[in-house]
Amino acid sequence: MRVTGMFILQLQSLDGNLDPRFAGVVKELYQSILDKLEKQDIDQEVKQSSIIAMAQLVQVAHQHLAKQQLDHIVSIFGERLVNELTREATLKALTLIANNEATINIQGLSKLIPHFVDLMHKAQR
């Protein structure tokens, strides 16, 4: 998954978006990362790497992903925020997406606000 994430970053054009020549591979990349991301019983390192790889795909190819796909990713990230073992990787992934200079319209992110509030409360204890 780490190699996949690095590969995705190489698909960027100079403006940071997906180079149009590579638009055809987005669907396959999404599905292969999603297959690992959805699995519950895989190695921890693979889980964390798939979270980061999916964030890199969103960061680079968000304009080629459907709203339902983005919503599904956010839903999975919400589940991963609850799990202490995948929380850090998920926060890194969300930071990657948020730091993107392009505007990424992911309306489902508002559903994660209760998770962030809960994490802030835990951090203050």
DSSP file (Angstrom, degrees, kcal/mol; ACC not computed):
  #  RESIDUE AA STRUCTURE BP1 BP2  ACC     N-H-->O    O-->H-N    N-H-->O    O-->H-N    TCO  KAPPA ALPHA  PHI   PSI    X-CA   Y-CA   Z-CA
    1    1 A M     >        0   0    0      0, 0.0     4,-2.5     0, 0.0     5,-0.2   0.000 360.0 360.0 360.0 -33.6    0.0    0.0    0.0
    2    2 A R  H  >  +     0   0    0      1,-0.2     4,-2.2     2,-0.2     5,-0.2   0.916 360.0  49.1 -62.6 -40.7    2.9    2.4    0.6
    3    3 A V  H  > S+     0   0    0      2,-0.2     4,-2.6     1,-0.2    -1,-0.2   0.902 109.5  52.7 -64.1 -40.6    4.1    1.8   -2.9
    4    4 A T  H  > S+     0   0    0      1,-0.2     4,-2.4     2,-0.2    -2,-0.2   0.920 108.7  50.1 -60.3 -44.4    0.6    2.5   -4.2
    5    5 A G  H  X S+     0   0    0     -4,-2.5     4,-1.6     1,-0.2    -2,-0.2   0.906 112.0  46.7 -61.1 -42.6    0.5    5.8   -2.2
    6    6 A M  H  X S+     0   0    0     -4,-2.2     4,-1.1     1,-0.2    -1,-0.2   0.877 110.4  53.7 -67.0 -37.1    3.8    6.9   -3.7
    7    7 A F  H >X S+     0   0    0     -4,-2.6     3,-0.6     1,-0.2     4,-0.5   0.913 105.3  54.2 -61.4 -43.3    2.7    5.9   -7.1
    8    8 A I  H >< S+     0   0    0     -4,-2.4     3,-1.5     1,-0.3    -1,-0.2   0.902 104.0  54.8 -59.4 -42.1   -0.5    8.0   -6.8
    9    9 A L  H >< S+     0   0    0     -4,-1.6     3,-1.0     1,-0.3    -1,-0.3   0.797 102.3  58.2 -63.6 -27.0    1.7   11.1   -5.9
   10   10 A Q  H << S+     0   0    0     -4,-1.1    -1,-0.3    -3,-0.6    -2,-0.2   0.604  92.7  69.3 -77.6 -10.6    3.6   10.6   -9.1
   11   11 A L  T << S+     0   0    0     -3,-1.5     8,-3.1    -4,-0.5    -1,-0.2   0.437  78.4 109.8 -85.3   0.6    0.4   10.9  -11.1
   12   12 A Q  B <   -A   18   0A   0     -3,-1.0     6,-0.2     6,-0.2     2,-0.1  -0.446  61.4-139.7 -77.7 147.5    0.1   14.6  -10.3
   13   13 A S    >   -     0   0    0      4,-3.4     3,-1.9    -2,-0.1     6,-0.1  -0.370  43.6 -85.8 -88.2-178.6    0.6   17.3  -12.8
   14   14 A L  T 3  S+     0   0    0      1,-0.3    -2,-0.1    -2,-0.1    -1,-0.0   0.763 128.0  59.8 -63.4 -25.1    2.5   20.5  -11.8
   15   15 A D  T 3  S-     0   0    0      2,-0.1    -1,-0.3     1,-0.1     3,-0.1   0.438 118.2-109.1 -84.7   2.6   -0.7   22.1  -10.4
   16   16 A G  S <  S+     0   0    0     -3,-1.9     2,-0.1     1,-0.3    -2,-0.1   0.283  84.5 110.1  92.0 -11.1   -1.1   19.2   -7.9
   17   17 A N  S    S-     0   0    0      1,-0.1    -4,-3.4    -5,-0.1    -1,-0.3  -0.421  83.2 -73.0 -90.2 171.2   -4.1   17.6   -9.6
   18   18 A L  B     -A   12   0A   0     42,-1.3    -6,-0.2    -6,-0.2    -1,-0.1  -0.421  49.3-115.0 -64.4 131.2   -4.2   14.4  -11.5
   19   19 A D    >   -     0   0    0     -8,-3.1     3,-2.6    -2,-0.2     4,-0.2  -0.547  24.5-129.3 -64.3 126.9   -2.5   14.5  -14.8
   20   20 A P  G >  S+     0   0    0      0, 0.0     3,-1.3     0, 0.0     4,-0.3   0.748 104.0  69.3 -55.2 -25.1   -5.3   13.9  -17.3
   21   21 A R  G 3  S+     0   0    0      1,-0.2     3,-0.3     2,-0.1    -2,-0.1   0.740 102.1  46.1 -64.2 -20.4   -3.3   11.1  -19.0
   22   22 A F  G X  S+     0   0    0     -3,-2.6     3,-1.7   -11,-0.2     4,-0.4   0.272  75.8 107.0-107.6  10.6   -3.8    9.0  -15.9
   23   23 A A  G X  S+     0   0    0     -3,-1.3     3,-1.1     1,-0.3     4,-0.4   0.805  71.8  66.3 -59.8 -28.9   -7.5    9.5  -15.3
   24   24 A G  G 3  S+     0   0    0     -3,-0.3     4,-0.4    -4,-0.3    -1,-0.3   0.675  96.5  53.8 -68.3 -17.6   -8.2    6.0  -16.5
   25   25 A V  G <> S+     0   0    0     -3,-1.7     4,-2.5     1,-0.2    -1,-0.2   0.550  83.4  87.0 -94.9  -7.1   -6.4    4.4  -13.6
   26   26 A V  H <> S+     0   0    0     -3,-1.1     4,-3.0    -4,-0.4     5,-0.2   0.914  87.3  50.8 -60.5 -45.3   -8.3    6.2  -10.8
   27   27 A K  H  > S+     0   0    0     -4,-0.4     4,-2.2     1,-0.2    -1,-0.2   0.912 113.1  45.3 -61.0 -43.3  -11.2    3.6  -10.7
   28   28 A E  H  > S+     0   0    0     -4,-0.4     4,-2.4     2,-0.2    -1,-0.2   0.903 114.1  48.5 -68.2 -41.2   -8.8    0.7  -10.4
   29   29 A L  H  X S+     0   0    0     -4,-2.5     4,-2.5     2,-0.2     5,-0.3   0.930 111.3  50.8 -62.8 -45.1   -6.7    2.4   -7.8
   30   30 A Y  H  X S+     0   0    0     -4,-3.0     4,-2.7    -5,-0.2    -2,-0.2   0.935 112.7  45.7 -57.5 -48.1   -9.8    3.3   -5.8
   31   31 A Q  H  X S+     0   0    0     -4,-2.2     4,-2.1    -5,-0.2    -1,-0.2   0.895 112.6  49.1 -66.8 -40.1  -11.1   -0.2   -5.9
   32   32 A S  H  X S+     0   0    0     -4,-2.4     4,-1.1     2,-0.2    -1,-0.2   0.902 115.9  42.9 -68.7 -38.8   -7.8   -1.9   -5.0
   33   33 A I  H  X S+     0   0    0     -4,-2.5     4,-2.7    -5,-0.2     3,-0.3   0.910 112.5  54.0 -70.0 -41.3   -7.2    0.5   -2.0
   34   34 A L  H  X S+     0   0    0     -4,-2.7     4,-2.5    -5,-0.3     5,-0.2   0.879 101.4  59.6 -60.3 -39.2  -10.8    0.2   -0.9
   35   35 A D  H  X S+     0   0    0     -4,-2.1     4,-0.6     1,-0.2    -1,-0.2   0.904 113.3  37.5 -57.0 -42.2  -10.6   -3.6   -0.8
   36   36 A K  H  < S+     0   0    0     -4,-1.1     3,-0.5    -3,-0.3    -2,-0.2   0.880 114.1  56.0 -75.6 -38.8   -7.8   -3.3    1.8
   37   37 A L  H  < S+     0   0    0     -4,-2.7    -2,-0.2     1,-0.2    -3,-0.2   0.840 107.1  49.1 -64.3 -34.8   -9.3   -0.3    3.6
   38   38 A E  H  < S+     0   0    0     -4,-2.5    -1,-0.2    -5,-0.2    -2,-0.2   0.706  88.2 101.2 -79.9 -20.3  -12.6   -2.2    4.2
   39   39 A K     <  -     0   0    0     -4,-0.6     3,-0.3    -3,-0.5    -3,-0.0  -0.428  49.3-170.2 -71.1 138.5  -11.0   -5.3    5.6
   40   40 A Q  S    S+     0   0    0      1,-0.2     2,-0.5    -2,-0.1    -1,-0.1   0.745  77.5  57.3 -94.6 -30.1  -11.1   -5.7    9.3
   41   41 A D  S    S+     0   0    0      2,-0.0     2,-0.3     3,-0.0    -1,-0.2  -0.384  81.1 108.2-107.5  55.7   -8.8   -8.7    9.7
   42   42 A I  S    S-     0   0    0     -2,-0.5     5,-0.1    -3,-0.3    -6,-0.0  -0.809  79.3 -70.0-122.9 168.2   -5.6   -7.6    8.0
   43   43 A D     >  -     0   0    0     -2,-0.3     4,-2.3     1,-0.1     3,-0.2  -0.224  42.6-123.8 -56.4 141.9   -2.1   -6.6    9.3
   44   44 A Q  H  > S+     0   0    0      1,-0.2     4,-2.5     2,-0.2     5,-0.2   0.868 110.5  52.9 -58.2 -40.9   -2.1   -3.3   11.2
   45   45 A E  H  > S+     0   0    0      1,-0.2     4,-2.4     2,-0.2    -1,-0.2   0.884 109.0  49.2 -65.3 -38.2    0.6   -1.9    8.9
   46   46 A V  H  > S+     0   0    0     -3,-0.2     4,-2.4     2,-0.2    -2,-0.2   0.904 110.5  52.0 -66.3 -40.9   -1.5   -2.7    5.8
   47   47 A K  H  X S+     0   0    0     -4,-2.3     4,-1.7     2,-0.2    -2,-0.2   0.946 112.9  43.6 -58.4 -50.3   -4.5   -1.1    7.4
   48   48 A Q  H  X S+     0   0    0     -4,-2.5     4,-1.9     1,-0.2    -2,-0.2   0.896 113.9  50.4 -65.3 -41.0   -2.6    2.1    8.2
   49   49 A S  H  X S+     0   0    0     -4,-2.4     4,-2.6     1,-0.2    -1,-0.2   0.857 108.1  52.9 -66.4 -35.0   -1.0    2.2    4.8
   50   50 A S  H  X S+     0   0    0     -4,-2.4     4,-2.1     2,-0.2    -1,-0.2   0.857 106.9  53.2 -69.7 -33.3   -4.3    1.8    3.0
   51   51 A I  H  X S+     0   0    0     -4,-1.7     4,-1.8     2,-0.2    -2,-0.2   0.943 113.2  42.7 -63.6 -47.3   -5.7    4.7    5.0
   52   52 A I  H  X S+     0   0    0     -4,-1.9     4,-2.3     1,-0.2    -2,-0.2   0.904 112.7  53.2 -66.6 -42.0   -2.9    7.0    3.9
   53   53 A A  H  X S+     0   0    0     -4,-2.6     4,-2.0     1,-0.2    -1,-0.2   0.891 108.5  50.1 -62.0 -39.4   -3.0    5.7    0.3
   54   54 A M  H  X S+     0   0    0     -4,-2.1     4,-2.5     2,-0.2    -1,-0.2   0.903 109.5  51.3 -66.4 -39.3   -6.7    6.5    0.1
   55   55 A A  H  X S+     0   0    0     -4,-1.8     4,-2.7     1,-0.2    -2,-0.2   0.896 109.2  50.9 -63.2 -38.9   -6.1   10.0    1.4
   56   56 A Q  H  X S+     0   0    0     -4,-2.3     4,-2.2     2,-0.2     5,-0.3   0.875 109.0  51.3 -66.0 -36.8   -3.4   10.4   -1.3
   57   57 A L  H  X S+     0   0    0     -4,-2.0     4,-3.3     2,-0.2    -2,-0.2   0.928 112.2  46.0 -65.0 -43.9   -5.8    9.3   -3.9
   58   58 A V  H  X S+     0   0    0     -4,-2.5     4,-1.1     1,-0.2    -2,-0.2   0.918 112.1  52.5 -62.4 -42.9   -8.4   11.8   -2.7
   59   59 A Q  H  < S+     0   0    0     -4,-2.7    -2,-0.2    -5,-0.2    -1,-0.2   0.897 122.5  28.2 -59.9 -42.6   -5.8   14.5   -2.6
   60   60 A V  H  < S+     0   0    0     -4,-2.2   -42,-1.3    -5,-0.1     3,-0.2   0.860 134.0  26.6 -89.4 -39.2   -4.6   13.9   -6.1
   61   61 A A  H >< S+     0   0    0     -4,-3.3     3,-2.2    -5,-0.3     4,-0.3   0.045  72.6 126.3-119.9  25.3   -7.7   12.6   -7.9
   62   62 A H  G >< S+     0   0    0     -4,-1.1     3,-1.4     1,-0.3    -1,-0.2   0.828  73.5  59.4 -55.8 -34.3  -10.7   14.0   -6.0
   63   63 A Q  G 3  S+     0   0    0      1,-0.3    -1,-0.3    -3,-0.2    -2,-0.1   0.630 104.7  51.3 -72.0 -10.8  -12.2   15.5   -9.2
   64   64 A H  G <  S+     0   0    0     -3,-2.2     2,-0.4    -6,-0.1    -1,-0.3   0.344  94.1  87.8-104.9   4.3  -12.4   12.0  -10.7
   65   65 A L  S <  S-     0   0    0     -3,-1.4     2,-0.0    -4,-0.3   -38,-0.0  -0.863  78.4-121.6-104.9 138.7  -14.1   10.4   -7.7
   66   66 A A     >  -     0   0    0     -2,-0.4     4,-2.3     1,-0.1     3,-0.2  -0.329  25.1-111.4 -72.8 158.2  -17.9   10.3   -7.4
   67   67 A K  H  > S+     0   0    0      1,-0.2     4,-2.8     2,-0.2     5,-0.2   0.888 119.6  54.2 -56.5 -41.7  -19.7   11.9   -4.4
   68   68 A Q  H  > S+     0   0    0      1,-0.2     4,-2.1     2,-0.2    -1,-0.2   0.879 107.7  50.1 -62.6 -37.9  -20.8    8.4   -3.3
   69   69 A Q  H  > S+     0   0    0     -3,-0.2     4,-2.2     2,-0.2    -2,-0.2   0.929 112.1  46.7 -66.3 -44.7  -17.2    7.3   -3.3
   70   70 A L  H  X S+     0   0    0     -4,-2.3     4,-2.4     1,-0.2    -2,-0.2   0.907 112.3  50.7 -63.2 -41.7  -16.0   10.3   -1.3
   71   71 A D  H  X S+     0   0    0     -4,-2.8     4,-2.2     1,-0.2    -1,-0.2   0.887 109.4  51.0 -62.5 -38.8  -18.8    9.8    1.2
   72   72 A H  H  X S+     0   0    0     -4,-2.1     4,-2.3     2,-0.2    -1,-0.2   0.901 109.1  50.9 -65.5 -41.0  -17.9    6.1    1.5
   73   73 A I  H  X S+     0   0    0     -4,-2.2     4,-2.8     1,-0.2    -2,-0.2   0.933 110.4  48.9 -61.4 -46.3  -14.3    7.1    2.2
   74   74 A V  H  X S+     0   0    0     -4,-2.4     4,-2.2     1,-0.2    -1,-0.2   0.894 109.3  53.4 -61.3 -39.9  -15.4    9.5    4.9
   75   75 A S  H  X S+     0   0    0     -4,-2.2     4,-1.7     2,-0.2    -1,-0.2   0.923 110.8  45.6 -60.8 -45.2  -17.6    6.9    6.4
   76   76 A I  H  X S+     0   0    0     -4,-2.3     4,-2.3     1,-0.2    -2,-0.2   0.913 110.5  53.5 -65.5 -42.6  -14.7    4.4    6.7
   77   77 A F  H  X S+     0   0    0     -4,-2.8     4,-1.7     1,-0.2    -1,-0.2   0.878 105.6  55.3 -60.1 -36.6  -12.4    7.2    8.1
   78   78 A G  H  X S+     0   0    0     -4,-2.2     4,-1.0     1,-0.2    -1,-0.2   0.906 108.3  47.6 -61.2 -42.1  -15.0    7.8   10.7
   79   79 A E  H  X S+     0   0    0     -4,-1.7     4,-0.9     1,-0.2     3,-0.4   0.880 111.1  51.5 -64.4 -38.5  -14.9    4.1   11.7
   80   80 A R  H  < S+     0   0    0     -4,-2.3     6,-0.3     1,-0.2    -1,-0.2   0.774 101.5  61.1 -73.0 -25.8  -11.1    4.2   11.8
   81   81 A L  H  < S+     0   0    0     -4,-1.7    -1,-0.2     1,-0.2    -2,-0.2   0.833 101.5  53.8 -67.1 -31.4  -11.1    7.3   14.1
   82   82 A V  H  < S+     0   0    0     -4,-1.0     2,-0.5    -3,-0.4    -1,-0.2   0.824  93.9  81.3 -71.9 -31.8  -12.9    5.3   16.7
   83   83 A N  S >X S-     0   0    0     -4,-0.9     4,-1.2     1,-0.2     3,-0.7  -0.650  72.6-149.2 -81.4 123.0  -10.3    2.6   16.7
   84   84 A E  H 3> S+     0   0    0     -2,-0.5     4,-0.5     1,-0.2    -1,-0.2   0.817  95.2  56.0 -61.0 -31.9   -7.3    3.5   18.8
   85   85 A L  H 34 S+     0   0    0      1,-0.2    -1,-0.2     2,-0.1     4,-0.2   0.775 118.1  31.2 -74.1 -26.7   -5.0    1.5   16.5
   86   86 A T  H <> S+     0   0    0     -3,-0.7     4,-2.1    -6,-0.3    -1,-0.2   0.417  94.2  93.7-110.3  -0.1   -6.0    3.3   13.3
   87   87 A R  H  X S+     0   0    0     -4,-1.2     4,-2.6     1,-0.2     5,-0.2   0.922  84.5  49.2 -60.7 -47.8   -6.7    6.7   14.7
   88   88 A E  H  X S+     0   0    0     -4,-0.5     4,-2.2     1,-0.2    -1,-0.2   0.922 112.3  47.4 -62.3 -45.0   -3.3    8.3   14.2
   89   89 A A  H  > S+     0   0    0     -4,-0.2     4,-2.3     1,-0.2    -1,-0.2   0.884 112.4  51.0 -63.0 -37.9   -3.1    7.1   10.5
   90   90 A T  H  X S+     0   0    0     -4,-2.1     4,-2.7     2,-0.2    -2,-0.2   0.902 108.7  50.1 -67.8 -41.1   -6.7    8.4    9.9
   91   91 A L  H  X S+     0   0    0     -4,-2.6     4,-1.9     2,-0.2    -2,-0.2   0.898 111.3  49.4 -63.6 -39.4   -5.8   11.8   11.4
   92   92 A K  H  X S+     0   0    0     -4,-2.2     4,-2.3    -5,-0.2    -2,-0.2   0.908 111.1  50.6 -62.8 -41.7   -2.8   12.0    9.2
   93   93 A A  H  X S+     0   0    0     -4,-2.3     4,-2.1     1,-0.2    -2,-0.2   0.927 110.4  47.7 -63.5 -45.6   -4.9   11.1    6.2
   94   94 A L  H  X S+     0   0    0     -4,-2.7     4,-2.5     1,-0.2    -1,-0.2   0.849 110.1  53.8 -65.4 -33.0   -7.5   13.8    7.0
   95   95 A T  H  X S+     0   0    0     -4,-1.9     4,-2.3    -5,-0.2    -1,-0.2   0.901 106.1  52.7 -66.1 -41.4   -4.7   16.3    7.4
   96   96 A L  H  < S+     0   0    0     -4,-2.3     4,-0.4     1,-0.2    -2,-0.2   0.928 112.5  44.9 -57.5 -45.6   -3.4   15.4    3.9
   97   97 A I  H >< S+     0   0    0     -4,-2.1     3,-1.2     1,-0.2    -2,-0.2   0.923 113.8  49.1 -65.6 -44.3   -6.8   16.0    2.4
   98   98 A A  H 3< S+     0   0    0     -4,-2.5    -1,-0.2     1,-0.3    -2,-0.2   0.822 106.8  56.2 -67.2 -31.4   -7.3   19.2    4.4
   99   99 A N  T 3< S+     0   0    0     -4,-2.3    -1,-0.3    -5,-0.1    -2,-0.2   0.498  78.8 117.9 -80.9  -2.6   -3.9   20.6    3.4
  100  100 A N    <   -     0   0    0     -3,-1.2     4,-0.2    -4,-0.4   -84,-0.0  -0.441  63.0-143.1 -65.1 134.7   -4.6   20.2   -0.3
  101  101 A E  S    S+     0   0    0     -2,-0.1    -1,-0.2     2,-0.1     2,-0.1   0.785  79.6  80.8 -71.7 -26.7   -4.6   23.6   -2.1
  102  102 A A  S    S-     0   0    0    -43,-0.2     2,-0.6     1,-0.1    -2,-0.1  -0.452  94.1-105.6 -76.8 153.7   -7.4   22.6   -4.3
  103  103 A T        -     0   0    0     -2,-0.1     2,-0.6     2,-0.0    -1,-0.1  -0.711  34.7-166.0 -81.6 120.6  -11.0   22.8   -3.0
  104  104 A I        -     0   0    0     -2,-0.6     2,-1.3    -4,-0.2   -45,-0.0  -0.942  11.5-147.0-110.9 116.9  -12.3   19.3   -2.3
  105  105 A N        +     0   0    0     -2,-0.6     2,-0.6     1,-0.0     3,-0.1  -0.682  34.8 154.3 -88.9  93.5  -16.0   19.2   -1.8
  106  106 A I    >   +     0   0    0     -2,-1.3     3,-1.4     1,-0.1     4,-0.2  -0.840  14.1 177.1-120.6  91.3  -16.5   16.5    0.7
  107  107 A Q  G >  S+     0   0    0     -2,-0.6     3,-1.3     1,-0.3     4,-0.2   0.762  72.7  70.7 -67.6 -24.8  -19.8   17.3    2.5
  108  108 A G  G >  S+     0   0    0      1,-0.3     3,-1.7     2,-0.2     4,-0.3   0.628  74.7  84.5 -69.2 -12.7  -19.6   14.1    4.6
  109  109 A L  G X  S+     0   0    0     -3,-1.4     3,-1.9     1,-0.3     4,-0.4   0.799  76.3  69.3 -61.2 -27.0  -16.7   15.5    6.6
  110  110 A S  G X  S+     0   0    0     -3,-1.3     3,-1.1     1,-0.3    -1,-0.3   0.776  88.0  66.0 -62.9 -23.6  -19.2   17.3    8.9
  111  111 A K  G <  S+     0   0    0     -3,-1.7    -1,-0.3     1,-0.2     4,-0.3   0.695  94.9  59.1 -68.8 -17.5  -20.3   13.8   10.1
  112  112 A L  G X> S+     0   0    0     -3,-1.9     4,-1.9    -4,-0.3     3,-0.7   0.575  77.5  92.1 -88.0  -9.7  -16.8   13.5   11.6
  113  113 A I  H <> S+     0   0    0     -3,-1.1     4,-2.6    -4,-0.4     5,-0.2   0.889  82.2  54.4 -55.2 -44.1  -17.1   16.5   13.9
  114  114 A P  H 3> S+     0   0    0      0, 0.0     4,-2.2     0, 0.0    -1,-0.3   0.874 107.7  51.8 -58.7 -33.8  -18.4   14.6   16.9
  115  115 A H  H <> S+     0   0    0     -3,-0.7     4,-2.3    -4,-0.3    -2,-0.2   0.909 110.3  48.1 -66.0 -41.4  -15.3   12.3   16.6
  116  116 A F  H  X S+     0   0    0     -4,-1.9     4,-2.3     2,-0.2    -1,-0.2   0.909 111.1  50.0 -65.4 -41.7  -13.0   15.3   16.6
  117  117 A V  H  X S+     0   0    0     -4,-2.6     4,-2.2     1,-0.2    -1,-0.2   0.920 110.9  49.8 -62.0 -43.6  -14.8   16.8   19.6
  118  118 A D  H  X S+     0   0    0     -4,-2.2     4,-2.2    -5,-0.2    -1,-0.2   0.901 110.4  50.1 -62.3 -41.2  -14.5   13.5   21.5
  119  119 A L  H  X S+     0   0    0     -4,-2.3     4,-2.1     1,-0.2    -1,-0.2   0.877 109.3  51.6 -65.5 -37.2  -10.8   13.3   20.6
  120  120 A M  H  X S+     0   0    0     -4,-2.3     4,-1.3     2,-0.2    -1,-0.2   0.899 109.4  49.9 -66.3 -40.4  -10.3   16.8   21.9
  121  121 A H  H  X S+     0   0    0     -4,-2.2     4,-0.7     1,-0.2     3,-0.2   0.908 111.3  48.7 -63.4 -41.8  -12.0   16.0   25.2
  122  122 A K  H >< S+     0   0    0     -4,-2.2     3,-0.7     1,-0.2    -2,-0.2   0.871 108.3  54.6 -65.6 -36.4   -9.9   12.9   25.6
  123  123 A A  H 3< S+     0   0    0     -4,-2.1    -1,-0.2     1,-0.2    -2,-0.2   0.792 104.1  55.2 -68.4 -27.5   -6.7   14.9   24.9
  124  124 A Q  H 3<        0   0    0     -4,-1.3    -1,-0.2    -3,-0.2    -2,-0.2   0.669 360.0 360.0 -80.4 -16.2   -7.6   17.4   27.7
  125  125 A R    <<        0   0    0     -4,-0.7    -1,-0.2    -3,-0.7    -2,-0.1   0.487 360.0 360.0 -73.1 360.0   -7.9   14.7   30.3
